[in-house]
């Protein structure tokens, strides 16, 4: 099962960096300042603050990068597991949202749940249609309302071979929805007689 697209996880990484880096770096600098003051007071040793600051910055960047990689991997596995269990349970989407909410908060949990469900159902349809050997093409369909984004609108009604890809207005390609977070698009099978 595909997880949220790479763009989502890149944005997630950037959000974590914006949140974690200042906290880690400030804590590190506070600790370094106290340590320098203690060394100076206790044994009269002076330390070049510029070198400490450079080393602290280098360490903080590496540390935060490693932590975010670990967090994203864990988060991706958690989401994948939650969605798989939810699909097997047959429960309402609200149940999946509730399971994701403690980790992401209500709004982000709703966003992830709806995107993952769109992804999973589109993939399930594709697998079934390909295995049927009857469906030759697929058609990109949209929820045609005021919330329809330009990216999805540009693919609305496109028909491609069952193994083909859809192309949006920016030339980006998709085998199936979701094209973005909270995408409400779906596929239709096309059978040629």
C-alpha positions in Angstrom: 0.0 0.0 0.0 1.3 3.4 -0.9 1.8 5.9 1.8 1.1 9.6 1.4 3.0 11.0 -1.5 6.6 12.2 -1.2 5.5 15.8 -1.1 3.6 15.2 2.1 6.6 13.6 3.8 8.9 16.3 2.6 6.6 18.9 4.0 6.3 16.8 7.2 10.1 16.8 7.4 10.3 20.6 7.0 7.7 21.1 9.6 9.6 19.0 12.1 12.9 20.8 11.3 11.2 24.2 11.9 9.9 22.9 15.3 12.8 20.8 16.5 15.8 22.6 15.3 15.3 25.8 17.3 14.5 23.8 20.4 17.5 21.5 20.1 19.9 24.3 19.2 18.7 26.7 21.9 19.0 23.9 24.5 22.4 23.0 23.2 23.6 26.6 23.4 22.3 27.1 26.9 24.1 24.0 28.0 27.3 25.1 26.3 27.1 28.6 27.9 26.6 27.1 31.3 29.5 24.7 30.8 31.8 27.5 29.6 30.8 29.6 32.6 31.4 26.7 35.0 34.8 25.9 33.4 35.8 29.5 33.7 34.6 29.8 37.3 35.9 26.5 38.5 39.3 26.2 36.9 39.9 29.4 35.0 39.8 27.9 31.5 38.5 30.1 28.7 36.8 28.5 25.8 36.4 30.1 22.3 32.7 30.7 22.1 32.8 30.9 18.3 34.2 27.4 18.0 31.7 26.0 20.4 28.9 27.8 18.5 30.1 26.3 15.2 30.4 22.8 16.7 27.0 23.1 18.3 25.4 24.2 15.1 27.0 21.3 13.2 25.9 18.8 15.8 22.4 20.2 16.0 21.9 20.0 12.3 23.1 16.4 12.1 21.1 15.4 15.2 17.9 16.9 14.1 18.3 15.4 10.6 18.8 11.9 12.1 15.9 12.3 14.5 13.5 13.4 11.8 14.5 10.5 9.6 13.7 8.2 12.4 10.5 10.0 13.3 9.3 9.9 9.7 10.1 6.2 9.3 8.2 5.4 12.5 5.3 7.7 11.5 5.0 6.2 8.0 4.9 2.6 9.5 2.3 3.7 12.0 0.1 5.3 9.3 0.5 2.2 7.0 -0.5 -0.1 9.8 -3.4 2.0 10.9 -4.8 2.2 7.4 -4.4 -1.5 6.8 -6.2 -2.4 10.0 -8.9 0.1 9.2 -9.5 -1.3 5.7 -9.8 -4.8 7.2 -12.2 -3.6 9.9 -14.8 -2.1 7.5 -15.3 0.7 10.0 -16.3 4.3 9.2 -13.6 6.8 8.2 -14.1 8.5 11.6 -12.5 5.4 13.3 -9.3 5.8 11.3 -9.2 9.5 12.0 -9.6 8.8 15.7 -6.8 6.3 15.6 -4.5 8.8 13.9 -5.5 11.8 16.0 -3.3 11.2 19.1 -0.2 11.3 16.8 -1.2 14.1 14.5 -4.0 16.1 16.0 -7.6 16.2 14.7 -7.1 18.3 11.6 -4.0 16.5 10.3 -5.5 13.1 11.3 -8.6 13.9 9.1 -6.3 15.0 6.3 -4.1 11.8 6.4 -7.1 9.5 6.8 -8.9 10.9 3.8 -5.8 10.9 1.6 -4.8 7.4 2.6 -8.3 6.1 1.9 -8.4 7.7 -1.5 -5.0 6.2 -2.2 -5.9 2.7 -1.0 -9.3 2.5 -2.8 -7.8 3.8 -6.1 -5.1 1.1 -5.8 -7.6 -1.6 -4.9 -9.7 -0.7 -8.0 -6.6 -0.8 -10.3 -5.5 -4.2 -9.0 -9.0 -5.6 -9.6 -9.4 -4.0 -13.0 -6.0 -5.2 -14.2 -6.7 -8.7 -12.9 -10.1 -8.8 -14.7 -8.4 -8.6 -18.1 -11.6 -6.8 -19.2 -10.9 -3.2 -18.3 -8.6 -1.7 -20.9 -8.5 2.0 -19.7 -9.1 4.1 -16.7 -10.6 7.6 -16.4 -9.7 10.3 -13.9 -12.8 11.7 -12.2 -13.1 14.7 -9.9 -15.5 16.0 -7.4 -16.6 18.9 -9.5 -17.3 21.7 -7.1 -15.8 24.9 -5.7 -13.1 23.0 -3.9 -11.7 21.4 -7.1 -8.1 22.3 -7.5 -6.5 23.3 -10.9 -4.2 20.2 -10.7 -7.1 17.7 -10.6 -9.3 19.8 -12.9 -6.6 19.5 -15.6 -6.9 15.7 -15.3 -10.7 15.5 -15.1 -12.0 13.1 -17.7 -8.6 12.0 -19.0 -8.6 8.5 -20.2 -5.4 6.4 -20.4 -4.4 2.8 -20.8 -5.0 0.7 -17.7 -1.2 0.8 -17.1 -0.8 4.4 -18.3 -0.4 7.6 -16.3 -2.4 10.8 -16.1 -0.6 14.1 -16.6 -1.6 17.3 -14.8 -1.2 20.9 -16.0 2.4 21.0 -14.7 3.4 17.8 -16.5 3.5 15.7 -13.3 2.2 12.2 -13.8 0.0 9.9 -11.6 -1.0 6.3 -12.0 -4.0 7.0 -9.8 -5.4 9.4 -7.2 -4.6 10.8 -4.8 -2.8 13.6 -6.6 -2.3 15.6 -3.3 -3.3 15.6 0.3 -7.1 15.6 0.7 -7.6 14.7 -3.0 -11.2 13.7 -3.6 -10.6 12.3 -7.1 -11.4 8.7 -8.1 -11.1 6.4 -11.1 -13.6 4.9 -13.5 -13.0 1.8 -15.4 -13.3 2.0 -19.2 -14.3 -1.1 -21.1 -14.2 -0.9 -24.8 -16.6 -3.2 -26.6 
